[in-house]
Amino acid sequence: MKKKTISFDMSVYDTVNDLPVDELKLMHIAVKARKNAYAPYSNFLVGAAVLLENGEIVIGNNQENASFPAGLCAEGVAVFQAGARFPGVAIKLIAISAASENYQVDTPVAPCGICRQSISEYEMRQKSPITLLMMGEKGKVFRCESISDILPLGFDNSYL
Ligand code: THU
């Protein structure tokens, strides 16, 4: 038996204003998208903005449902919309911002497991990494270079 360690590097910015200007702009679009989330059950609003290699930006926000499992996360809405509107165009960057109507979200919010899997499918399809920027409502921003960093030992089409 051998022990194996899986680790990854990420960047931590103290505030959103420390981001490079193009990434700051994308985060502002995610914040704006967040405001149109439909989250009457959780009161937790999430916005996502996807930057494609052709310069297009596609947004998403969470869309909840009285039948809770039918709801969709912001990141899922955004990447599926990107796949539907711009098939074959690589995703470069995804900015995520979350806020609650009940408390101040001052720590970065990372994609849920299902969204990691969804984003990972696009990374596999395009064969290039998708960078993630994660933020709450304010405070620090996390930047991961690849979705695979936060989905180690993921399941992909190589098994099928
Ligand atoms: N949510 C997202 O949209 N993205 C995430 O990464 C985490 C969770 C949504 C799903 C649900 O509408 C609400 O946040 C509370 O879980």
Backbone and ligand atoms as CSV (ligand in chain L), in Angstrom:
chain,resi,resn,atom,element,x,y,z
A,1,MET,N,N,0.839,-1.195,0.000
A,1,MET,CA,C,0.000,0.000,0.000
A,1,MET,C,C,0.877,1.247,0.000
A,2,LYS,N,N,0.479,2.213,-0.824
A,2,LYS,CA,C,1.190,3.491,-0.859
A,2,LYS,C,C,0.207,4.592,-0.503
A,3,LYS,N,N,0.698,5.619,0.125
A,3,LYS,CA,C,-0.146,6.803,0.387
A,3,LYS,C,C,0.076,7.787,-0.741
A,4,LYS,N,N,-0.987,8.397,-1.190
A,4,LYS,CA,C,-0.877,9.384,-2.254
A,4,LYS,C,C,-1.574,10.661,-1.790
A,5,THR,N,N,-0.950,11.788,-2.044
A,5,THR,CA,C,-1.560,13.070,-1.674
A,5,THR,C,C,-1.940,13.808,-2.939
A,6,ILE,N,N,-3.162,14.302,-2.975
A,6,ILE,CA,C,-3.593,15.128,-4.103
A,6,ILE,C,C,-3.765,16.552,-3.574
A,7,SER,N,N,-3.102,17.491,-4.196
A,7,SER,CA,C,-3.225,18.876,-3.725
A,7,SER,C,C,-3.284,19.817,-4.917
A,8,PHE,N,N,-3.673,21.015,-4.680
A,8,PHE,CA,C,-3.681,21.999,-5.774
A,8,PHE,C,C,-3.393,23.382,-5.216
A,9,ASP,N,N,-2.929,24.251,-6.108
A,9,ASP,CA,C,-2.667,25.637,-5.731
A,9,ASP,C,C,-3.836,26.499,-6.164
A,10,MET,N,N,-4.179,27.463,-5.345
A,10,MET,CA,C,-5.152,28.460,-5.803
A,10,MET,C,C,-4.715,29.823,-5.322
A,11,SER,N,N,-5.245,30.844,-5.971
A,11,SER,CA,C,-4.926,32.216,-5.571
A,11,SER,C,C,-6.052,32.731,-4.691
A,12,VAL,N,N,-5.682,33.534,-3.712
A,12,VAL,CA,C,-6.675,34.159,-2.831
A,12,VAL,C,C,-6.468,35.671,-2.911
A,13,TYR,N,N,-7.487,36.358,-3.376
A,13,TYR,CA,C,-7.442,37.823,-3.445
A,13,TYR,C,C,-8.199,38.382,-2.244
A,14,ASP,N,N,-7.643,39.415,-1.622
A,14,ASP,CA,C,-8.301,39.978,-0.439
A,14,ASP,C,C,-9.632,40.633,-0.769
A,15,THR,N,N,-9.696,41.264,-1.923
A,15,THR,CA,C,-10.978,41.851,-2.348
A,15,THR,C,C,-11.091,41.692,-3.855
A,16,VAL,N,N,-12.317,41.846,-4.314
A,16,VAL,CA,C,-12.594,41.709,-5.744
A,16,VAL,C,C,-11.805,42.741,-6.555
A,17,ASN,N,N,-11.526,43.869,-5.949
A,17,ASN,CA,C,-10.829,44.938,-6.672
A,17,ASN,C,C,-9.372,44.604,-6.966
A,18,ASP,N,N,-8.861,43.547,-6.340
A,18,ASP,CA,C,-7.482,43.127,-6.614
A,18,ASP,C,C,-7.385,42.241,-7.865
A,19,LEU,N,N,-8.534,41.846,-8.415
A,19,LEU,CA,C,-8.512,40.992,-9.619
A,19,LEU,C,C,-8.012,41.783,-10.821
A,20,PRO,N,N,-7.398,41.098,-11.803
A,20,PRO,CA,C,-7.101,41.758,-13.078
A,20,PRO,C,C,-8.401,42.336,-13.665
A,21,VAL,N,N,-8.291,43.410,-14.407
A,21,VAL,CA,C,-9.480,44.176,-14.776
A,21,VAL,C,C,-10.518,43.361,-15.565
A,22,ASP,N,N,-10.068,42.463,-16.455
A,22,ASP,CA,C,-11.036,41.670,-17.232
A,22,ASP,C,C,-11.792,40.692,-16.325
A,23,GLU,N,N,-11.110,40.190,-15.305
A,23,GLU,CA,C,-11.758,39.248,-14.378
A,23,GLU,C,C,-12.695,39.998,-13.424
A,24,LEU,N,N,-12.302,41.204,-13.070
A,24,LEU,CA,C,-13.163,42.052,-12.235
A,24,LEU,C,C,-14.467,42.343,-12.971
A,25,LYS,N,N,-14.351,42.628,-14.275
A,25,LYS,CA,C,-15.543,42.919,-15.074
A,25,LYS,C,C,-16.463,41.700,-15.105
A,26,LEU,N,N,-15.864,40.517,-15.279
A,26,LEU,CA,C,-16.680,39.295,-15.332
A,26,LEU,C,C,-17.373,39.072,-13.983
A,27,MET,N,N,-16.665,39.327,-12.898
A,27,MET,CA,C,-17.286,39.160,-11.576
A,27,MET,C,C,-18.439,40.150,-11.390
A,28,HIS,N,N,-18.273,41.357,-11.892
A,28,HIS,CA,C,-19.372,42.325,-11.789
A,28,HIS,C,C,-20.604,41.829,-12.552
A,29,ILE,N,N,-20.378,41.153,-13.655
A,29,ILE,CA,C,-21.501,40.606,-14.429
A,29,ILE,C,C,-22.164,39.467,-13.644
A,30,ALA,N,N,-21.354,38.671,-12.951
A,30,ALA,CA,C,-21.914,37.593,-12.114
A,30,ALA,C,C,-22.750,38.183,-10.966
A,31,VAL,N,N,-22.268,39.266,-10.396
A,31,VAL,CA,C,-23.011,39.930,-9.306
A,31,VAL,C,C,-24.357,40.433,-9.824
A,32,LYS,N,N,-24.323,41.029,-11.008
A,32,LYS,CA,C,-25.569,41.536,-11.608
A,32,LYS,C,C,-26.534,40.376,-11.892
A,33,ALA,N,N,-25.983,39.288,-12.424
A,33,ALA,CA,C,-26.809,38.115,-12.743
A,33,ALA,C,C,-27.443,37.542,-11.468
A,34,ARG,N,N,-26.707,37.604,-10.388
A,34,ARG,CA,C,-27.184,37.094,-9.090
A,34,ARG,C,C,-28.488,37.762,-8.678
A,35,LYS,N,N,-28.599,39.021,-9.032
A,35,LYS,CA,C,-29.767,39.800,-8.592
A,35,LYS,C,C,-31.055,39.319,-9.259
A,36,ASN,N,N,-30.928,38.579,-10.351
A,36,ASN,CA,C,-32.117,38.030,-11.016
A,36,ASN,C,C,-32.336,36.559,-10.690
A,37,ALA,N,N,-31.633,36.069,-9.679
A,37,ALA,CA,C,-31.871,34.670,-9.273
A,37,ALA,C,C,-33.309,34.523,-8.800
A,38,TYR,N,N,-33.838,33.318,-8.993
A,38,TYR,CA,C,-35.180,33.004,-8.463
A,38,TYR,C,C,-34.957,32.013,-7.329
A,39,ALA,N,N,-34.904,32.543,-6.122
A,39,ALA,CA,C,-34.546,31.699,-4.970
A,39,ALA,C,C,-35.473,31.965,-3.785
A,40,PRO,N,N,-36.794,31.780,-3.998
A,40,PRO,CA,C,-37.738,32.102,-2.917
A,40,PRO,C,C,-37.704,31.100,-1.767
A,41,TYR,N,N,-37.091,29.937,-1.974
A,41,TYR,CA,C,-37.096,28.895,-0.934
A,41,TYR,C,C,-35.856,28.973,-0.067
A,42,SER,N,N,-34.706,29.169,-0.679
A,42,SER,CA,C,-33.468,29.231,0.111
A,42,SER,C,C,-33.086,30.662,0.467
A,43,ASN,N,N,-33.609,31.627,-0.279
A,43,ASN,CA,C,-33.174,33.030,-0.132
A,43,ASN,C,C,-31.665,33.180,-0.328
A,44,PHE,N,N,-31.088,32.240,-1.071
A,44,PHE,CA,C,-29.649,32.240,-1.341
A,44,PHE,C,C,-29.496,32.458,-2.837
A,45,LEU,N,N,-28.986,33.604,-3.190
A,45,LEU,CA,C,-28.944,34.001,-4.603
A,45,LEU,C,C,-27.534,33.846,-5.151
A,46,VAL,N,N,-27.446,33.167,-6.273
A,46,VAL,CA,C,-26.139,32.901,-6.876
A,46,VAL,C,C,-26.162,33.388,-8.331
A,47,GLY,N,N,-25.076,34.026,-8.725
A,47,GLY,CA,C,-24.934,34.458,-10.119
A,47,GLY,C,C,-23.651,33.894,-10.688
A,48,ALA,N,N,-23.681,33.560,-11.960
A,48,ALA,CA,C,-22.482,33.053,-12.629
A,48,ALA,C,C,-22.344,33.763,-13.970
A,49,ALA,N,N,-21.103,34.041,-14.330
A,49,ALA,CA,C,-20.822,34.625,-15.654
A,49,ALA,C,C,-19.712,33.803,-16.290
A,50,VAL,N,N,-19.979,33.353,-17.508
A,50,VAL,CA,C,-19.055,32.477,-18.239
A,50,VAL,C,C,-18.434,33.271,-19.383
A,51,LEU,N,N,-17.115,33.316,-19.419
A,51,LEU,CA,C,-16.412,33.963,-20.535
A,51,LEU,C,C,-15.936,32.891,-21.501
A,52,LEU,N,N,-16.320,33.037,-22.760
A,52,LEU,CA,C,-15.932,32.072,-23.799
A,52,LEU,C,C,-14.716,32.579,-24.565
A,53,GLU,N,N,-14.068,31.656,-25.249
A,53,GLU,CA,C,-12.835,32.044,-25.961
A,53,GLU,C,C,-13.106,33.007,-27.117
A,54,ASN,N,N,-14.349,33.076,-27.585
A,54,ASN,CA,C,-14.675,34.042,-28.640
A,54,ASN,C,C,-15.092,35.400,-28.064
A,55,GLY,N,N,-14.960,35.550,-26.746
A,55,GLY,CA,C,-15.256,36.838,-26.107
A,55,GLY,C,C,-16.689,36.983,-25.629
A,56,GLU,N,N,-17.558,36.034,-26.032
A,56,GLU,CA,C,-18.960,36.104,-25.575
A,56,GLU,C,C,-19.027,35.831,-24.075
A,57,ILE,N,N,-19.999,36.448,-23.429
A,57,ILE,CA,C,-20.236,36.206,-22.007
A,57,ILE,C,C,-21.663,35.702,-21.845
A,58,VAL,N,N,-21.806,34.601,-21.122
A,58,VAL,CA,C,-23.120,33.992,-20.900
A,58,VAL,C,C,-23.354,33.966,-19.391
A,59,ILE,N,N,-24.544,34.330,-18.983
A,59,ILE,CA,C,-24.796,34.374,-17.528
A,59,ILE,C,C,-25.767,33.272,-17.099
A,60,GLY,N,N,-25.801,33.050,-15.800
A,60,GLY,CA,C,-26.775,32.136,-15.221
A,60,GLY,C,C,-27.037,32.554,-13.792
A,61,ASN,N,N,-28.176,32.112,-13.268
A,61,ASN,CA,C,-28.467,32.325,-11.850
A,61,ASN,C,C,-29.328,31.164,-11.384
A,62,ASN,N,N,-29.404,30.963,-10.071
A,62,ASN,CA,C,-30.141,29.778,-9.632
A,62,ASN,C,C,-31.641,29.967,-9.823
A,63,GLN,N,N,-32.262,28.882,-10.224
A,63,GLN,CA,C,-33.691,28.849,-10.529
A,63,GLN,C,C,-34.301,27.738,-9.689
A,64,GLU,N,N,-34.971,28.154,-8.623
A,64,GLU,CA,C,-35.511,27.150,-7.689
A,64,GLU,C,C,-36.914,26.712,-8.087
A,65,ASN,N,N,-37.395,25.709,-7.379
A,65,ASN,CA,C,-38.682,25.098,-7.709
A,65,ASN,C,C,-39.333,24.614,-6.422
A,66,ALA,N,N,-40.673,24.677,-6.384
A,66,ALA,CA,C,-41.405,24.187,-5.208
A,66,ALA,C,C,-41.085,22.712,-4.961
A,67,SER,N,N,-40.809,21.989,-6.034
A,67,SER,CA,C,-40.268,20.634,-5.907
A,67,SER,C,C,-38.750,20.798,-5.896
A,68,PHE,N,N,-38.167,20.861,-4.722
A,68,PHE,CA,C,-36.788,21.337,-4.558
A,68,PHE,C,C,-35.770,20.739,-5.537
A,69,PRO,N,N,-35.783,19.398,-5.752
A,69,PRO,CA,C,-34.728,18.840,-6.634
A,69,PRO,C,C,-34.828,19.308,-8.079
A,70,ALA,N,N,-35.959,19.889,-8.454
A,70,ALA,CA,C,-36.103,20.365,-9.834
A,70,ALA,C,C,-35.350,21.669,-10.068
A,71,GLY,N,N,-34.904,22.314,-9.006
A,71,GLY,CA,C,-34.184,23.580,-9.159
A,71,GLY,C,C,-32.821,23.396,-9.790
A,72,LEU,N,N,-32.294,24.475,-10.332
A,72,LEU,CA,C,-30.965,24.440,-10.958
A,72,LEU,C,C,-30.058,25.493,-10.335
A,73,CYS,N,N,-28.771,25.173,-10.256
A,73,CYS,CA,C,-27.767,26.110,-9.751
A,73,CYS,C,C,-27.379,27.111,-10.845
A,74,ALA,N,N,-26.849,28.225,-10.404
A,74,ALA,CA,C,-26.420,29.280,-11.326
A,74,ALA,C,C,-25.377,28.782,-12.324
A,75,GLU,N,N,-24.405,28.030,-11.825
A,75,GLU,CA,C,-23.309,27.585,-12.696
A,75,GLU,C,C,-23.817,26.632,-13.763
A,76,GLY,N,N,-24.758,25.762,-13.358
A,76,GLY,CA,C,-25.327,24.807,-14.306
A,76,GLY,C,C,-26.100,25.533,-15.394
A,77,VAL,N,N,-26.935,26.493,-14.988
A,77,VAL,CA,C,-27.706,27.266,-15.964
A,77,VAL,C,C,-26.740,27.941,-16.945
A,78,ALA,N,N,-25.664,28.515,-16.410
A,78,ALA,CA,C,-24.725,29.268,-17.259
A,78,ALA,C,C,-23.971,28.355,-18.229
A,79,VAL,N,N,-23.418,27.257,-17.744
A,79,VAL,CA,C,-22.610,26.428,-18.664
A,79,VAL,C,C,-23.486,25.697,-19.677
A,80,PHE,N,N,-24.707,25.314,-19.278
A,80,PHE,CA,C,-25.579,24.652,-20.252
A,80,PHE,C,C,-26.052,25.648,-21.303
A,81,GLN,N,N,-26.290,26.869,-20.858
A,81,GLN,CA,C,-26.679,27.902,-21.826
A,81,GLN,C,C,-25.523,28.167,-22.803
A,82,ALA,N,N,-24.303,28.196,-22.273
A,82,ALA,CA,C,-23.130,28.410,-23.141
A,82,ALA,C,C,-23.025,27.263,-24.146
A,83,GLY,N,N,-23.218,26.037,-23.661
A,83,GLY,CA,C,-23.139,24.864,-24.547
A,83,GLY,C,C,-24.221,24.893,-25.615
A,84,ALA,N,N,-25.407,25.407,-25.230
A,84,ALA,CA,C,-26.532,25.439,-26.175
A,84,ALA,C,C,-26.346,26.533,-27.215
A,85,ARG,N,N,-25.849,27.682,-26.779
A,85,ARG,CA,C,-25.762,28.825,-27.702
A,85,ARG,C,C,-24.466,28.842,-28.498
A,86,PHE,N,N,-23.396,28.334,-27.900
A,86,PHE,CA,C,-22.080,28.403,-28.556
A,86,PHE,C,C,-21.408,27.036,-28.531
A,87,PRO,N,N,-22.010,26.053,-29.190
A,87,PRO,CA,C,-21.434,24.707,-29.129
A,87,PRO,C,C,-20.027,24.694,-29.701
A,88,GLY,N,N,-19.132,24.026,-29.004
A,88,GLY,CA,C,-17.766,23.902,-29.513
A,88,GLY,C,C,-16.877,25.094,-29.192
A,89,VAL,N,N,-17.432,26.143,-28.604
A,89,VAL,CA,C,-16.592,27.298,-28.226
A,89,VAL,C,C,-16.143,27.089,-26.781
A,90,ALA,N,N,-14.830,27.141,-26.582
A,90,ALA,CA,C,-14.286,26.796,-25.257
A,90,ALA,C,C,-14.651,27.848,-24.206
A,91,ILE,N,N,-14.857,27.356,-22.993
A,91,ILE,CA,C,-15.081,28.227,-21.832
A,91,ILE,C,C,-13.715,28.523,-21.216
A,92,LYS,N,N,-13.430,29.812,-21.018
A,92,LYS,CA,C,-12.150,30.175,-20.407
A,92,LYS,C,C,-12.277,30.372,-18.903
A,93,LEU,N,N,-13.311,31.061,-18.520
A,93,LEU,CA,C,-13.386,31.544,-17.139
A,93,LEU,C,C,-14.842,31.547,-16.672
A,94,ILE,N,N,-15.058,31.176,-15.418
A,94,ILE,CA,C,-16.403,31.286,-14.830
A,94,ILE,C,C,-16.284,32.067,-13.521
A,95,ALA,N,N,-17.052,33.146,-13.403
A,95,ALA,CA,C,-17.093,33.919,-12.154
A,95,ALA,C,C,-18.396,33.598,-11.426
A,96,ILE,N,N,-18.281,33.415,-10.119
A,96,ILE,CA,C,-19.446,33.036,-9.302
A,96,ILE,C,C,-19.536,33.990,-8.109
A,97,SER,N,N,-20.738,34.461,-7.861
A,97,SER,CA,C,-20.955,35.297,-6.672
A,97,SER,C,C,-22.257,34.860,-6.005
A,98,ALA,N,N,-22.262,34.816,-4.675
A,98,ALA,CA,C,-23.455,34.379,-3.943
A,98,ALA,C,C,-23.760,35.354,-2.819
A,99,ALA,N,N,-25.058,35.539,-2.574
A,99,ALA,CA,C,-25.496,36.390,-1.460
A,99,ALA,C,C,-26.742,35.768,-0.858
A,100,SER,N,N,-26.936,36.019,0.425
A,100,SER,CA,C,-28.132,35.516,1.089
A,100,SER,C,C,-28.989,36.691,1.511
A,101,GLU,N,N,-30.305,36.465,1.538
A,101,GLU,CA,C,-31.189,37.511,2.057
A,101,GLU,C,C,-31.215,37.458,3.583
A,102,ASN,N,N,-30.569,36.438,4.170
A,102,ASN,CA,C,-30.634,36.253,5.626
A,102,ASN,C,C,-29.364,36.624,6.375
A,103,TYR,N,N,-28.232,36.634,5.676
A,103,TYR,CA,C,-26.969,36.974,6.342
A,103,TYR,C,C,-25.975,37.450,5.280
A,104,GLN,N,N,-24.887,38.026,5.723
A,104,GLN,CA,C,-23.911,38.489,4.734
A,104,GLN,C,C,-22.901,37.379,4.392
A,105,VAL,N,N,-22.872,37.001,3.140
A,105,VAL,CA,C,-21.955,35.946,2.695
A,105,VAL,C,C,-20.608,36.605,2.402
A,106,ASP,N,N,-19.684,36.496,3.362
A,106,ASP,CA,C,-18.398,37.174,3.166
A,106,ASP,C,C,-17.257,36.185,2.930
A,107,THR,N,N,-17.617,34.915,2.637
A,107,THR,CA,C,-16.599,33.941,2.241
A,107,THR,C,C,-16.943,33.436,0.829
A,108,PRO,N,N,-15.925,33.066,0.058
A,108,PRO,CA,C,-16.193,32.602,-1.313
A,108,PRO,C,C,-17.082,31.349,-1.327
A,109,VAL,N,N,-17.952,31.295,-2.325
A,109,VAL,CA,C,-18.840,30.136,-2.477
A,109,VAL,C,C,-18.343,29.298,-3.652
A,110,ALA,N,N,-18.076,28.040,-3.375
A,110,ALA,CA,C,-17.576,27.120,-4.407
A,110,ALA,C,C,-18.744,26.345,-5.008
A,111,PRO,N,N,-18.630,25.934,-6.267
A,111,PRO,CA,C,-19.713,25.184,-6.906
A,111,PRO,C,C,-20.026,23.886,-6.163
A,112,CYS,N,N,-21.298,23.513,-6.169
A,112,CYS,CA,C,-21.696,22.241,-5.550
A,112,CYS,C,C,-21.122,21.077,-6.369
A,113,GLY,N,N,-21.240,19.897,-5.855
A,113,GLY,CA,C,-20.671,18.720,-6.507
A,113,GLY,C,C,-21.233,18.473,-7.900
A,114,ILE,N,N,-22.539,18.669,-8.043
A,114,ILE,CA,C,-23.153,18.427,-9.364
A,114,ILE,C,C,-22.619,19.443,-10.372
A,115,CYS,N,N,-22.487,20.693,-9.948
A,115,CYS,CA,C,-21.960,21.717,-10.873
A,115,CYS,C,C,-20.497,21.455,-11.210
A,116,ARG,N,N,-19.732,20.972,-10.248
A,116,ARG,CA,C,-18.334,20.618,-10.558
A,116,ARG,C,C,-18.314,19.569,-11.673
A,117,GLN,N,N,-19.201,18.594,-11.551
A,117,GLN,CA,C,-19.273,17.536,-12.557
A,117,GLN,C,C,-19.693,18.119,-13.913
A,118,SER,N,N,-20.678,19.012,-13.894
A,118,SER,CA,C,-21.157,19.619,-15.154
A,118,SER,C,C,-20.053,20.426,-15.815
A,119,ILE,N,N,-19.362,21.240,-15.028
A,119,ILE,CA,C,-18.294,22.076,-15.589
A,119,ILE,C,C,-17.161,21.189,-16.100
A,120,SER,N,N,-16.906,20.131,-15.352
A,120,SER,CA,C,-15.837,19.203,-15.708
A,120,SER,C,C,-16.067,18.559,-17.085
A,121,GLU,N,N,-17.325,18.324,-17.416
A,121,GLU,CA,C,-17.649,17.746,-18.728
A,121,GLU,C,C,-17.182,18.675,-19.850
A,122,TYR,N,N,-17.362,19.972,-19.652
A,122,TYR,CA,C,-16.940,20.936,-20.677
A,122,TYR,C,C,-15.418,21.025,-20.747
A,123,GLU,N,N,-14.773,20.927,-19.600
A,123,GLU,CA,C,-13.307,20.955,-19.596
A,123,GLU,C,C,-12.757,19.748,-20.368
A,124,MET,N,N,-13.383,18.603,-20.130
A,124,MET,CA,C,-12.965,17.383,-20.835
A,124,MET,C,C,-13.222,17.543,-22.345
A,125,ARG,N,N,-14.410,18.083,-22.681
A,125,ARG,CA,C,-14.800,18.231,-24.086
A,125,ARG,C,C,-13.845,19.175,-24.825
A,126,GLN,N,N,-13.498,20.273,-24.204
A,126,GLN,CA,C,-12.682,21.280,-24.902
A,126,GLN,C,C,-11.177,21.058,-24.749
A,127,LYS,N,N,-10.812,20.140,-23.848
A,127,LYS,CA,C,-9.395,19.791,-23.628
A,127,LYS,C,C,-8.543,20.999,-23.231
A,128,SER,N,N,-9.140,21.921,-22.520
A,128,SER,CA,C,-8.364,23.038,-21.958
A,128,SER,C,C,-9.003,23.429,-20.631
A,129,PRO,N,N,-8.193,23.934,-19.713
A,129,PRO,CA,C,-8.718,24.183,-18.369
A,129,PRO,C,C,-9.720,25.334,-18.306
A,130,ILE,N,N,-10.646,25.198,-17.392
A,130,ILE,CA,C,-11.619,26.260,-17.116
A,130,ILE,C,C,-11.250,26.855,-15.759
A,131,THR,N,N,-10.958,28.150,-15.769
A,131,THR,CA,C,-10.589,28.840,-14.529
A,131,THR,C,C,-11.851,29.288,-13.801
A,132,LEU,N,N,-11.818,29.205,-12.485
A,132,LEU,CA,C,-12.971,29.584,-11.664
A,132,LEU,C,C,-12.612,30.732,-10.740
A,133,LEU,N,N,-13.499,31.717,-10.679
A,133,LEU,CA,C,-13.384,32.786,-9.680
A,133,LEU,C,C,-14.573,32.662,-8.752
A,134,MET,N,N,-14.322,32.587,-7.472
A,134,MET,CA,C,-15.409,32.347,-6.508
A,134,MET,C,C,-15.452,33.448,-5.469
A,135,MET,N,N,-16.655,33.955,-5.244
A,135,MET,CA,C,-16.828,35.034,-4.274
A,135,MET,C,C,-18.169,34.872,-3.577
A,136,GLY,N,N,-18.290,35.451,-2.408
A,136,GLY,CA,C,-19.597,35.579,-1.774
A,136,GLY,C,C,-20.206,36.872,-2.270
A,137,GLU,N,N,-20.664,37.671,-1.310
A,137,GLU,CA,C,-21.232,38.967,-1.664
A,137,GLU,C,C,-20.109,40.000,-1.639
A,138,LYS,N,N,-19.190,39.801,-0.733
A,138,LYS,CA,C,-18.012,40.657,-0.614
A,138,LYS,C,C,-16.902,39.821,0.004
A,139,GLY,N,N,-15.752,40.445,0.205
A,139,GLY,CA,C,-14.658,39.721,0.854
A,139,GLY,C,C,-13.731,39.060,-0.142
A,140,LYS,N,N,-13.068,38.009,0.314
A,140,LYS,CA,C,-12.026,37.362,-0.481
A,140,LYS,C,C,-12.585,36.703,-1.744
A,141,VAL,N,N,-11.697,36.582,-2.728
A,141,VAL,CA,C,-12.039,35.864,-3.963
A,141,VAL,C,C,-11.023,34.735,-4.127
A,142,PHE,N,N,-11.525,33.537,-4.389
A,142,PHE,CA,C,-10.660,32.394,-4.697
A,142,PHE,C,C,-10.584,32.243,-6.214
A,143,ARG,N,N,-9.382,31.898,-6.675
A,143,ARG,CA,C,-9.203,31.650,-8.121
A,143,ARG,C,C,-8.539,30.296,-8.301
A,144,CYS,N,N,-9.258,29.364,-8.919
A,144,CYS,CA,C,-8.702,28.032,-9.228
A,144,CYS,C,C,-8.435,27.963,-10.719
A,145,GLU,N,N,-7.335,27.364,-11.073
A,145,GLU,CA,C,-6.932,27.323,-12.484
A,145,GLU,C,C,-7.731,26.321,-13.311
A,146,SER,N,N,-8.273,25.316,-12.647
A,146,SER,CA,C,-8.975,24.258,-13.392
A,146,SER,C,C,-10.042,23.635,-12.501
A,147,ILE,N,N,-11.160,23.284,-13.101
A,147,ILE,CA,C,-12.224,22.628,-12.323
A,147,ILE,C,C,-11.721,21.290,-11.773
A,148,SER,N,N,-10.789,20.674,-12.492
A,148,SER,CA,C,-10.300,19.365,-12.021
A,148,SER,C,C,-9.580,19.499,-10.672
A,149,ASP,N,N,-9.090,20.712,-10.377
A,149,ASP,CA,C,-8.443,20.918,-9.075
A,149,ASP,C,C,-9.421,20.670,-7.924
A,150,ILE,N,N,-10.673,21.077,-8.149
A,150,ILE,CA,C,-11.645,20.927,-7.046
A,150,ILE,C,C,-12.594,19.740,-7.281
A,151,LEU,N,N,-12.246,18.915,-8.274
A,151,LEU,CA,C,-12.983,17.648,-8.462
A,151,LEU,C,C,-11.970,16.533,-8.712
A,152,PRO,N,N,-11.143,16.254,-7.705
A,152,PRO,CA,C,-10.146,15.190,-7.903
A,152,PRO,C,C,-10.833,13.828,-8.017
A,153,LEU,N,N,-10.199,12.929,-8.731
A,153,LEU,CA,C,-10.737,11.581,-8.947
A,153,LEU,C,C,-12.130,11.620,-9.582
A,154,GLY,N,N,-12.320,12.576,-10.469
A,154,GLY,CA,C,-13.638,12.726,-11.094
A,154,GLY,C,C,-13.951,11.599,-12.075
A,155,PHE,N,N,-15.224,11.473,-12.346
A,155,PHE,CA,C,-15.701,10.481,-13.323
A,155,PHE,C,C,-15.819,11.175,-14.681
A,156,ASP,N,N,-15.247,10.549,-15.714
A,156,ASP,CA,C,-15.368,11.160,-17.044
A,156,ASP,C,C,-15.560,10.080,-18.100
A,157,ASN,N,N,-15.573,10.505,-19.372
A,157,ASN,CA,C,-15.928,9.577,-20.445
A,157,ASN,C,C,-14.885,8.495,-20.697
A,158,SER,N,N,-13.718,8.607,-20.060
A,158,SER,CA,C,-12.715,7.572,-20.278
A,158,SER,C,C,-13.164,6.229,-19.693
A,159,TYR,N,N,-14.175,6.267,-18.824
A,159,TYR,CA,C,-14.674,5.018,-18.238
A,159,TYR,C,C,-15.757,4.366,-19.097
A,160,LEU,N,N,-16.240,5.097,-20.097
A,160,LEU,CA,C,-17.421,4.604,-20.819
A,160,LEU,C,C,-17.042,3.924,-22.125
L,1,THU,N1,N,-26.588,27.112,-5.499
L,1,THU,C1,C,-26.025,27.545,-6.660
L,1,THU,O1,O,-26.705,28.143,-7.516
L,1,THU,N2,N,-24.719,27.321,-6.854
L,1,THU,C2,C,-23.893,26.731,-5.956
L,1,THU,O2,O,-22.723,26.529,-6.238
L,1,THU,C3,C,-24.398,26.341,-4.654
L,1,THU,C4,C,-25.869,26.392,-4.491
L,1,THU,C5,C,-28.010,27.374,-5.272
L,1,THU,C6,C,-28.888,26.164,-5.312
L,1,THU,C7,C,-30.059,26.634,-4.479
L,1,THU,O3,O,-30.948,27.367,-5.308
L,1,THU,C8,C,-29.439,27.589,-3.480
L,1,THU,O4,O,-28.181,27.944,-4.007
L,1,THU,C9,C,-29.262,26.996,-2.106
L,1,THU,O5,O,-28.621,25.776,-2.150
